[in-house]
Amino acid sequence: MALVTLPVAPESLSIPEALAQLQQEITELALCQIAIARWQLRQQQTQQCQTSMQQLEAIQERINALAAELETQMRQFHLTASGLNPCYCALQSPPNPQQRPANVWEIHHAAIPQVIRRGSQFILTAKSLDLSVTDEGAQGRERARHARRRREALEQWLLAQRHC
């Protein structure tokens, strides 16, 4: 934007020239006001975005903390139910020996919510739980075995592709 300058000698301008210059200065001021309004709007949007991002981060932390607590409780439920089941089944023995007594518990699918972050993107997803694995070390070993099997299968496939 050009700075508005006042004429050095206003008496040297004719009335139409002075009006034209005044109109130009009014137009320049209006453009400056528009630019300032856009800048202020951009600043507000930036501030709003930063505030919302901080809120998302706090919510992400809260969801993941609750999910960790929920996972612990689900594992405790599994351990307790597994310990109770033999006693429960013995008390529920059916009159027909061909029938199996009902279990005190059943798991169809165990998953907990989690929020992960990739760059500036938040992803709300679910983490499947294998409740038959009771400790983190065993889970890590199982994941490592699974990864090793996948790697070996990939290597075999690559070898087969090489020989084709």
N, C-alpha and C positions, 0 to 999 in steps of 0.2 A: 504494500500500500504506500502511496505517495503521501508525504506529509502535507498538510494543508498550510499554504503560505498566504499571508496577507499581502495585498499589493503595497508597494513602497509608496506610491503616490496615487491615492485613490481619486484625487481630483483630475488626474490625467485620463481617466477612463470615461467613455461615454456611458450613458444610462443602460443601453442595451448590452454593452460589453460588461459592465458591472453586474448586471442581472445574470448574464451567461456565466460569468466567473462564480457568482454566488450559487447558481444552480449546480455548477460542477463541484463546488466545495460541499454542498448539501449531499450530492450523490456520493462523494468520497467518504463523508461522515457516515452515511447509511451503510456503505460497504464495510467500513470499519466496525460498525455496530453488529453487522451480520457475522463478521469474522470473530468478533469477541464472543457473541452468543454461541457460535459453533464451538469455539475453544472451551467455553464454560460447560457446554453440554458434554463435550468429550471428557473433560475433567470429572464431571459427575459420573459418567458411565464407567470411567476407569476406577474411580473410588468404589462404585457399586460392585464392580467386578472383583476387585480385591477383597472387599468385605465378604461377598458371597463365596469366594474361593477359601477364605479362612473358615467360614462356617462349614463348607463341605469337608475340609480337612478335620475339623473338630467332630463332625458327624461320622466321618470315616473311622476315626480313632474310637469313638463310642461304639459303633456297630461291631468293629473287630474285637473290642474288649468284651462286649456282651457275647459275641460268638465264641470266644475262647472260654468264657465261663459256661456257656451252654454246652460246648464240647466236653468240658470236664464233667458236667452233670449227666450228660448222655452216657459217658463212659462209666460213671458211677452207677447209673441205672442198669447198664448192661451187666456189670459185675454183680450187683445185688440180685438182679433177676436170675442170672446164671447160678448163683449160689442157692437161691430159693427154689428153683425149678425141680430138682430131684425130690425134695420134700413135698412140694405141691403135687407133683405127678403121683407120688406114692399115696397121697391122701385122696386123689381123684381116680384111683384105679377103677376102670370100668368093669361092669359085670361080665362083659364079653372079653375074653383074653385076646381075641383077634384085633380088637380095637386098641389104639394107643391113647393114653390119657392126653388131654389137652395141656399144652404148655401154659405157663403163667404169663408168658410174654412172646412177642413176635416182632420182628423187624422187617419191614418191607423195603424201606430206603431211608438211610440216615444221611442227612446233609445239613449244613449250617450256612447261613449267609456270610458273605465276606465282601469287603470292598478293597479292590486292588487299584493301584495307580500306575499308569504308563504315561510318563511325561506329564502333561497337564490334563490328561483325561482320567476320570474316575470310572471304574467298571464295577458294577454291582453284580455279583455272581454267587454261586453256591459251591461250597467245598464238600465233597462226598466223604463220609467217614466209614472206615472199616472198623466196626466195633469189635470184631474178633481179634484185632491187634490191640493189646492193652497198654503198650508203652511206646514212647517216642522212638526209642532205639530199634525196636522191632519194626515199627513203621518205616524207619529210614532204611533198614536192611531189606524190607520188602520192596520199597521203591527202587533200591539199588539193584535188586535181583530183576525186577521188571525192566529197568533201563538196560541192564546187561543183556537180557533176552532180546529186547528190541534192537540193540546194537548188533548182536550176533546175527539176527535175522536180516538186518540191513546189509551186513557184510556178506552173508551168503547170497543174497539177491544181487549185490554188486558183482560178486565173482561169477555168478550165473550169467549176468549181462555181458561181462567181459568175454566169456567163452562163446557167446552167440555169434 
